[in-house]
């Protein structure tokens, strides 16, 4: 009986020891993975900026704000939700040329493609605002904006170089909200902005 008890005790001790070793091994692997990920992001000494936070951007035609929601732990990809806050007569005239008077919120994604540069694509809609009960919200154009976002510091992006490709609603024959493959924009507008992060004031 004593031999059986000794064997059971020895077996349990070995099992506990194995678990401790495996736990330490797993923690070591996890630490190595985090370190490797961090080194990938920094480029082994070269800094990559991270996507995230709230920003306000401007150009002479309009002012906008955007929220970045990172979709990976290292902030190299993010969902983007820009909202146009103000536009001048020139942009109002552009909307009016399509029979619209307002622009929907935009949505899209952004991804770091270099140490300080990200590439993004957004989609929004030129719309007619309902003014009385029974009026329908109408889309008059599909606007796909795409370009690059260049960080100059953690809190500034001095160069947003992008294009607004504008499509008629008829370019979306299947009704999925996107221009159909192979359709061409009726108008392309090159644009240059700058942006600043909204800090804790």
C-alpha positions as CSV (number, residue, x, y, z in Angstrom):
1,X,0.0,0.0,0.0
2,X,2.8,2.3,0.9
3,X,4.5,1.7,-2.5
4,X,1.2,2.6,-4.3
5,X,0.9,5.8,-2.3
6,X,4.5,6.7,-3.0
7,X,4.0,6.1,-6.8
8,X,0.8,8.2,-6.8
9,X,2.6,11.0,-4.9
10,X,5.6,10.9,-7.3
11,X,3.3,10.9,-10.4
12,X,1.3,13.9,-9.0
13,X,4.6,15.8,-8.3
14,X,5.8,15.1,-11.8
15,X,2.5,16.3,-13.3
16,X,2.6,19.5,-11.3
17,X,6.3,20.1,-12.4
18,X,5.4,19.5,-16.0
19,X,2.5,22.0,-15.8
20,X,4.8,24.6,-14.3
21,X,7.4,24.0,-17.0
22,X,4.7,24.2,-19.8
23,X,3.2,27.4,-18.2
24,X,6.6,29.1,-18.1
25,X,7.4,27.9,-21.7
26,X,4.0,29.3,-22.9
27,X,4.6,32.6,-21.2
28,X,8.1,32.7,-22.7
29,X,6.7,32.1,-26.2
30,X,4.0,34.8,-25.7
31,X,6.7,37.3,-24.6
32,X,8.8,36.4,-27.7
33,X,5.8,36.9,-29.9
34,X,5.0,40.3,-28.5
35,X,8.7,41.3,-28.8
36,X,8.8,40.1,-32.4
37,X,5.6,42.0,-33.2
38,X,7.0,45.1,-31.7
39,X,10.2,44.8,-33.7
40,X,8.2,44.3,-36.8
41,X,6.2,47.5,-36.1
42,X,9.3,49.5,-35.3
43,X,11.1,48.1,-38.3
44,X,14.0,47.0,-36.1
45,X,14.8,50.6,-35.1
46,X,12.7,52.6,-37.6
47,X,9.5,53.9,-36.0
48,X,6.1,53.1,-37.5
49,X,3.3,55.5,-36.4
50,X,0.1,53.9,-35.0
51,X,-3.4,54.5,-36.2
52,X,-6.0,55.6,-33.7
53,X,-7.7,58.4,-31.9
54,X,-9.8,61.4,-33.0
55,X,-8.6,63.9,-35.6
56,X,-9.8,67.1,-37.3
57,X,-8.8,67.9,-40.9
58,X,-9.1,70.9,-43.2
59,X,-8.6,72.2,-46.6
60,X,-9.9,75.5,-48.1
61,X,-13.2,73.8,-49.2
62,X,-14.3,71.8,-46.1
63,X,-13.6,70.8,-42.5
64,X,-14.0,67.2,-41.3
65,X,-13.4,65.0,-38.3
66,X,-12.5,61.3,-38.2
67,X,-12.3,58.5,-35.6
68,X,-9.9,55.7,-36.2
69,X,-10.7,52.3,-34.5
70,X,-7.6,50.1,-34.7
71,X,-8.4,46.6,-35.9
72,X,-5.1,45.0,-34.7
73,X,-3.1,45.4,-31.5
74,X,-0.2,47.3,-33.1
75,X,-2.4,50.0,-34.7
76,X,-1.3,49.2,-38.2
77,X,-4.9,48.9,-39.6
78,X,-8.1,50.7,-38.6
79,X,-11.6,51.4,-39.4
80,X,-12.2,55.1,-40.3
81,X,-15.4,57.1,-39.8
82,X,-15.0,60.7,-41.2
83,X,-17.8,63.2,-40.9
84,X,-17.9,66.5,-42.9
85,X,-18.4,69.3,-40.4
86,X,-18.4,72.3,-42.8
87,X,-18.2,73.0,-46.5
88,X,-18.1,76.2,-48.5
89,X,-20.0,77.5,-51.5
90,X,-17.6,75.8,-53.9
91,X,-18.3,72.3,-52.5
92,X,-22.0,73.1,-52.2
93,X,-21.9,73.9,-55.9
94,X,-20.3,70.6,-56.6
95,X,-23.0,68.8,-54.7
96,X,-25.7,70.8,-56.4
97,X,-24.4,69.9,-59.8
98,X,-25.5,66.3,-58.9
99,X,-28.8,67.5,-57.5
100,X,-27.6,67.0,-53.9
101,X,-27.4,69.4,-50.9
102,X,-25.5,67.3,-48.4
103,X,-22.9,64.6,-47.9
104,X,-23.4,61.4,-45.8
105,X,-20.9,60.3,-43.2
106,X,-18.1,58.3,-44.9
107,X,-16.8,54.9,-43.8
108,X,-13.8,52.9,-44.8
109,X,-10.4,51.5,-43.8
110,X,-6.9,52.7,-43.4
111,X,-3.6,50.7,-43.3
112,X,0.0,51.7,-42.6
113,X,2.1,51.0,-45.8
114,X,5.3,52.6,-44.5
115,X,6.9,54.0,-41.4
116,X,4.9,57.3,-41.6
117,X,2.4,56.7,-44.4
118,X,-1.0,55.1,-44.5
119,X,-3.3,54.3,-47.5
120,X,-7.0,54.5,-47.2
121,X,-10.3,54.2,-49.0
122,X,-13.6,55.7,-48.0
123,X,-17.2,55.7,-49.4
124,X,-19.9,58.3,-48.9
125,X,-23.0,59.5,-50.7
126,X,-24.1,62.9,-52.1
127,X,-27.7,63.2,-50.8
128,X,-30.9,65.3,-50.9
129,X,-31.9,66.1,-47.4
130,X,-35.6,65.4,-46.6
131,X,-37.3,68.7,-45.6
132,X,-40.8,67.7,-44.8
133,X,-42.7,64.6,-43.7
134,X,-42.9,62.1,-46.5
135,X,-39.7,63.3,-48.2
136,X,-37.3,60.4,-48.9
137,X,-33.6,60.5,-48.4
138,X,-32.1,60.3,-51.9
139,X,-28.6,59.4,-53.0
140,X,-27.6,61.5,-56.0
141,X,-23.9,60.3,-56.3
142,X,-21.5,57.8,-54.9
143,X,-18.2,59.3,-53.7
144,X,-15.2,57.0,-53.3
145,X,-12.2,58.8,-51.8
146,X,-8.8,57.1,-51.7
147,X,-5.2,58.3,-51.1
148,X,-2.4,58.5,-48.5
149,X,-2.1,59.9,-45.0
150,X,1.4,61.0,-44.1
151,X,2.3,61.5,-40.4
152,X,4.7,64.3,-39.5
153,X,4.4,63.6,-35.7
154,X,2.2,61.6,-33.3
155,X,-0.3,64.5,-33.4
156,X,-0.1,65.9,-36.9
157,X,-0.6,64.7,-40.5
158,X,0.7,67.4,-42.8
159,X,-0.1,65.7,-46.1
160,X,-3.3,63.9,-47.0
161,X,-3.1,63.4,-50.7
162,X,-6.2,61.9,-52.2
163,X,-8.8,61.8,-54.9
164,X,-12.6,62.0,-54.9
165,X,-14.0,59.7,-57.5
166,X,-17.7,60.6,-58.1
167,X,-20.1,58.1,-59.7
168,X,-23.7,58.4,-60.7
169,X,-26.2,56.2,-58.8
170,X,-26.6,54.2,-62.1
171,X,-23.1,52.9,-61.6
172,X,-24.5,50.8,-58.8
173,X,-26.8,48.5,-60.8
174,X,-26.7,45.7,-58.3
175,X,-27.7,48.0,-55.4
176,X,-24.8,47.0,-53.0
177,X,-23.8,50.6,-52.4
178,X,-20.6,50.4,-54.3
179,X,-19.8,51.4,-57.9
180,X,-20.0,48.2,-60.1
181,X,-16.6,46.8,-61.3
182,X,-15.6,48.4,-64.6
183,X,-17.6,51.6,-64.2
184,X,-15.8,54.9,-64.5
185,X,-16.3,58.0,-62.3
186,X,-18.0,60.9,-64.0
187,X,-15.8,63.3,-62.1
188,X,-12.4,63.0,-60.4
189,X,-11.3,65.7,-57.9
190,X,-7.7,65.7,-56.6
191,X,-7.5,67.0,-53.0
192,X,-4.9,67.9,-50.4
193,X,-5.6,68.2,-46.7
194,X,-3.8,68.4,-43.4
195,X,-5.0,67.1,-40.0
196,X,-4.4,67.3,-36.3
197,X,-5.1,64.9,-33.4
198,X,-7.7,66.1,-30.9
199,X,-5.7,66.2,-27.6
200,X,-6.8,66.2,-24.0
201,X,-7.2,70.0,-23.4
